[in-house]
Amino acid sequence: MEKITKEYKVYNFDELKEDVKEKVIERFQKDNCEDYCEYYLEDDMNDKAEELLEKYFGKDAKIKDVYYDLSYCQGSGSMIAFSINILDLNKKYKLFTDEEIRLITDKSLCNEISVYHNDNFYYHEYTFSIEYDDDFGCYDYEDIKDEYNITEKDFYQLEDRLIDFLDTYNKHNTESQFIKDIISMNKELTKKGYEMIDYDFKEESKESARNYKYLEDGTIFE
């Protein structure tokens, strides 16, 4: 039997040449970024979505889901699915007068408004629609005129005003501030998401690199 022993020149990270150090750091940066995206990004996106939803629509808006694609491709971006009740919506946008919203809530003419993801392929700021149930057709003006200080003309315009305000057909040219705010919120989440994944992890990568021994070319010695 013949026994052959091979000797290696092994280096600490700080002993490597500068160009080799940079290559090692780049490897660790890539690994750290991949680990972050796999294990932490989802939680951070959800936390940021919660924060943005409260910022734009108040603490009583309820998050349902968070969709995102941060691949820098066509259709990339993010959107937040959530619900908000008509009373909270009106507090922010003053779509109805106090007397009109009293009627709407007393008679449950409209309650929850739901913003949901409407596209199977893309996740970005425009991939949402809005759904809600209403019972405006269950009442005539004669049914309510003695209880509420609302004109007949305004009464019969209530449903149309809500429909126009929640219409998502032409989001790019919408006049609805609610639709504009949803788009802005989604854009802000996308921006934050790219900041998260584009973080260079350089200092963390240097610390990680110092935990290993290397061959002269930067290959980890095991």
C-alpha positions as CSV (number, residue, x, y, z in Angstrom):
1,M,0.0,0.0,0.0
2,E,1.2,3.5,-0.9
3,K,0.1,6.5,1.1
4,I,0.3,9.9,-0.6
5,T,-0.2,13.1,1.3
6,K,-1.1,16.3,-0.5
7,E,-0.2,19.6,1.0
8,Y,-2.4,22.8,0.6
9,K,-1.6,26.4,1.1
10,V,-4.6,27.6,3.1
11,Y,-5.4,31.3,3.7
12,N,-7.6,33.3,6.0
13,F,-9.9,35.7,4.2
14,D,-7.8,38.7,5.1
15,E,-4.7,37.0,3.6
16,L,-6.2,36.7,0.1
17,K,-5.4,39.1,-2.7
18,E,-7.8,42.0,-3.0
19,D,-9.3,40.9,-6.3
20,V,-9.8,37.4,-4.9
21,K,-11.5,38.9,-1.8
22,E,-13.9,40.7,-4.0
23,K,-14.9,37.5,-5.8
24,V,-15.4,35.8,-2.5
25,I,-17.6,38.6,-1.2
26,E,-19.6,38.6,-4.4
27,R,-20.3,34.9,-3.9
28,F,-21.4,35.4,-0.3
29,Q,-23.5,38.4,-1.4
30,K,-25.4,36.2,-3.9
31,D,-25.9,33.5,-1.4
32,N,-27.1,35.9,1.3
33,C,-29.5,37.5,-1.1
34,E,-30.9,34.1,-2.2
35,D,-31.3,33.1,1.5
36,Y,-33.0,36.4,2.3
37,C,-35.5,36.0,-0.6
38,E,-36.2,32.4,0.4
39,Y,-36.6,32.8,4.1
40,Y,-37.3,36.4,5.0
41,L,-38.6,38.4,2.1
42,E,-42.2,37.2,2.3
43,D,-42.5,38.2,6.0
44,D,-40.9,41.6,5.3
45,M,-43.2,42.2,2.4
46,N,-46.2,41.3,4.5
47,D,-45.1,43.6,7.3
48,K,-44.5,46.5,4.8
49,A,-47.9,45.9,3.2
50,E,-49.6,46.1,6.7
51,E,-47.8,49.4,7.3
52,L,-48.8,50.8,4.0
53,L,-52.4,49.7,4.2
54,E,-52.8,51.6,7.5
55,K,-50.9,54.6,6.1
56,Y,-53.3,54.9,3.1
57,F,-56.6,53.6,4.4
58,G,-56.5,53.5,8.2
59,K,-56.0,50.9,10.9
60,D,-59.4,49.3,10.3
61,A,-58.7,48.3,6.7
62,K,-58.1,44.5,6.6
63,I,-55.3,42.9,4.6
64,K,-56.3,39.7,2.8
65,D,-53.2,38.9,0.8
66,V,-50.0,40.3,-0.7
67,Y,-48.9,39.5,-4.3
68,Y,-45.5,40.3,-5.7
69,D,-43.1,39.5,-8.4
70,L,-39.7,41.3,-8.1
71,S,-38.0,39.7,-11.1
72,Y,-37.5,43.0,-13.1
73,C,-39.6,41.5,-15.9
74,Q,-42.8,42.7,-17.7
75,G,-45.6,42.5,-15.3
76,S,-43.4,42.6,-12.2
77,G,-44.5,44.6,-9.2
78,S,-46.8,44.0,-6.3
79,M,-50.4,44.6,-5.1
80,I,-52.2,44.4,-1.8
81,A,-55.6,42.7,-1.5
82,F,-57.7,44.1,1.3
83,S,-61.2,45.1,2.4
84,I,-62.6,48.3,3.8
85,N,-66.1,49.1,5.0
86,I,-68.1,51.8,3.5
87,L,-68.1,53.9,6.7
88,D,-64.3,54.0,6.9
89,L,-64.1,54.7,3.1
90,N,-66.4,57.6,3.5
91,K,-64.5,59.0,6.5
92,K,-61.5,59.4,4.2
93,Y,-63.0,60.4,0.9
94,K,-66.3,62.2,1.9
95,L,-68.1,60.6,-1.0
96,F,-71.5,60.9,0.9
97,T,-72.8,63.5,3.3
98,D,-73.3,62.6,6.9
99,E,-77.1,62.1,6.3
100,E,-76.4,59.9,3.2
101,I,-73.9,57.7,5.0
102,R,-76.3,57.4,7.9
103,L,-79.0,56.1,5.5
104,I,-76.5,53.7,3.9
105,T,-75.3,52.2,7.2
106,D,-78.7,52.2,8.8
107,K,-80.2,50.3,5.9
108,S,-77.1,48.2,5.1
109,L,-77.2,49.5,1.6
110,C,-73.5,48.7,1.2
111,N,-71.0,47.3,3.7
112,E,-67.7,45.7,2.8
113,I,-65.7,46.7,-0.2
114,S,-63.1,44.2,-1.3
115,V,-60.0,44.9,-3.4
116,Y,-58.7,41.6,-5.0
117,H,-56.1,40.3,-7.4
118,N,-57.6,40.0,-10.8
119,D,-54.8,38.5,-13.0
120,N,-53.4,35.0,-13.0
121,F,-50.1,35.9,-14.6
122,Y,-49.0,39.3,-13.3
123,Y,-48.6,41.0,-10.0
124,H,-48.3,44.8,-10.2
125,E,-50.0,47.9,-9.1
126,Y,-52.8,47.7,-11.7
127,T,-53.7,44.0,-11.3
128,F,-56.7,44.6,-9.0
129,S,-60.4,44.9,-9.2
130,I,-63.1,45.9,-6.7
131,E,-66.2,44.0,-5.7
132,Y,-69.0,44.8,-3.2
133,D,-72.6,44.0,-2.6
134,D,-75.3,46.7,-2.5
135,D,-79.0,46.9,-1.8
136,F,-79.8,50.4,-3.2
137,G,-82.5,48.9,-5.3
138,C,-84.4,47.6,-2.3
139,Y,-85.7,51.1,-1.4
140,D,-87.6,53.8,-3.1
141,Y,-87.5,57.4,-2.1
142,E,-90.9,57.2,-0.5
143,D,-89.5,54.5,1.9
144,I,-86.9,56.8,3.4
145,K,-87.9,60.5,2.8
146,D,-89.5,60.9,6.3
147,E,-86.5,59.5,8.1
148,Y,-83.6,61.2,6.3
149,N,-82.9,64.8,5.1
150,I,-82.0,63.7,1.6
151,T,-83.5,65.1,-1.6
152,E,-85.1,62.7,-4.1
153,K,-82.4,63.6,-6.7
154,D,-79.6,62.8,-4.4
155,F,-81.2,59.6,-3.2
156,Y,-81.3,58.2,-6.7
157,Q,-77.8,59.3,-7.4
158,L,-76.2,57.4,-4.4
159,E,-75.6,54.2,-6.2
160,D,-74.2,55.8,-9.3
161,R,-71.8,57.9,-7.3
162,L,-70.5,54.7,-5.6
163,I,-70.2,52.8,-8.9
164,D,-68.2,55.7,-10.4
165,F,-66.0,55.9,-7.4
166,L,-65.2,52.2,-7.4
167,D,-64.9,51.7,-11.1
168,T,-61.6,50.0,-12.1
169,Y,-62.2,49.8,-15.9
170,N,-59.7,52.6,-16.8
171,K,-57.3,52.8,-13.9
172,H,-54.7,54.7,-15.8
173,N,-57.0,57.6,-16.3
174,T,-59.2,57.3,-13.3
175,E,-60.6,60.3,-11.5
176,S,-61.3,58.3,-8.4
177,Q,-58.9,59.2,-5.6
178,F,-59.5,55.7,-4.0
179,I,-58.2,54.0,-7.2
180,K,-55.3,56.4,-7.3
181,D,-54.4,55.7,-3.7
182,I,-54.5,51.9,-4.3
183,I,-52.1,52.3,-7.2
184,S,-49.8,54.5,-5.2
185,M,-49.8,52.1,-2.3
186,N,-48.9,49.2,-4.6
187,K,-46.1,51.2,-6.2
188,E,-44.7,52.1,-2.9
189,L,-44.7,48.4,-1.8
190,T,-42.9,47.5,-5.1
191,K,-40.3,50.2,-4.5
192,K,-39.7,48.9,-1.0
193,G,-39.5,45.3,-2.2
194,Y,-36.8,46.1,-4.7
195,E,-34.9,48.0,-2.0
196,M,-35.0,44.8,0.1
197,I,-33.7,42.5,-2.6
198,D,-31.2,45.0,-3.9
199,Y,-29.5,45.4,-0.5
200,D,-25.9,44.5,-1.2
201,F,-25.2,42.5,2.0
202,K,-21.6,43.6,1.7
203,E,-20.7,44.0,5.3
204,E,-22.6,40.8,6.3
205,S,-20.8,39.0,3.5
206,K,-17.4,40.1,4.8
207,E,-18.2,38.8,8.2
208,S,-19.5,35.5,6.8
209,A,-16.3,35.2,4.6
210,R,-14.1,35.5,7.6
211,N,-15.5,32.2,9.0
212,Y,-13.8,30.1,6.4
213,K,-10.4,29.1,5.1
214,Y,-9.5,29.4,1.4
215,L,-7.2,28.2,-1.3
216,E,-5.3,30.9,-3.1
217,D,-8.0,31.3,-5.8
218,G,-10.7,31.9,-3.2
219,T,-12.2,28.4,-3.2
220,I,-13.4,27.5,0.3
221,F,-11.1,24.8,1.8
222,E,-13.1,22.0,3.3
